[in-house]
Amino acid sequence: MSIRNGGNGRWKHQEQRIAHALGTALIPNTGVRRSDMEAGQYGVEVKTMKAIPIRVRKALEQSVEACEKTSKVAVVVLSQPRVGKKPLRLVVMRFEDWQMNNAPGGVAQGK
């Protein structure tokens, strides 16, 4: 058991839950670099953390609170400028919101 991640159980369980929610299956590890799963046009990589950084959590909470009044989907874009390269941008939203609006097998709101 790895001290760092508490063994395989926690992250493997999360991967299985997310694959199930997306209506797909995990891709077995064959030593070739691949996504954890594929769902429609998405190659999905799942990372389980002990805690999401506070600044990211707070940004999402702020977006969720603002969007609750307008029935919009809360999205946070984290951007890191990189000299000589395209900026690195990470889109963060609640999985359930994404799943309901975009994920393969998701049910669009209002339908």
Secondary structure in CASP SS format (residue, H / E / C, confidence):
PFRMAT SS
TARGET T0000
AUTHOR 0000-0000-0000
METHOD secondary structure of the structure
MODEL  1
M C 1.00
S C 1.00
I C 1.00
R C 1.00
N C 1.00
G C 1.00
G C 1.00
N C 1.00
G H 1.00
R H 1.00
W H 1.00
K H 1.00
H H 1.00
Q H 1.00
E H 1.00
Q H 1.00
R H 1.00
I H 1.00
A H 1.00
H H 1.00
A H 1.00
L C 1.00
G C 1.00
T C 1.00
A C 1.00
L E 1.00
I C 1.00
P C 1.00
N C 1.00
T C 1.00
G C 1.00
V C 1.00
R C 1.00
R C 1.00
S C 1.00
D C 1.00
M E 1.00
E E 1.00
A E 1.00
G C 1.00
Q C 1.00
Y E 1.00
G E 1.00
V E 1.00
E C 1.00
V C 1.00
K C 1.00
T C 1.00
M C 1.00
K C 1.00
A C 1.00
I C 1.00
P C 1.00
I H 1.00
R H 1.00
V H 1.00
R H 1.00
K H 1.00
A H 1.00
L H 1.00
E H 1.00
Q H 1.00
S H 1.00
V H 1.00
E H 1.00
A H 1.00
C H 1.00
E H 1.00
K C 1.00
T C 1.00
S C 1.00
K C 1.00
V C 1.00
A C 1.00
V C 1.00
V E 1.00
V E 1.00
L E 1.00
S E 1.00
Q E 1.00
P C 1.00
R C 1.00
V C 1.00
G C 1.00
K C 1.00
K C 1.00
P C 1.00
L E 1.00
R E 1.00
L E 1.00
V E 1.00
V E 1.00
M C 1.00
R C 1.00
F H 1.00
E H 1.00
D H 1.00
W H 1.00
Q H 1.00
M H 1.00
N H 1.00
N C 1.00
A C 1.00
P C 1.00
G C 1.00
G C 1.00
V C 1.00
A C 1.00
Q C 1.00
G C 1.00
K C 1.00
END
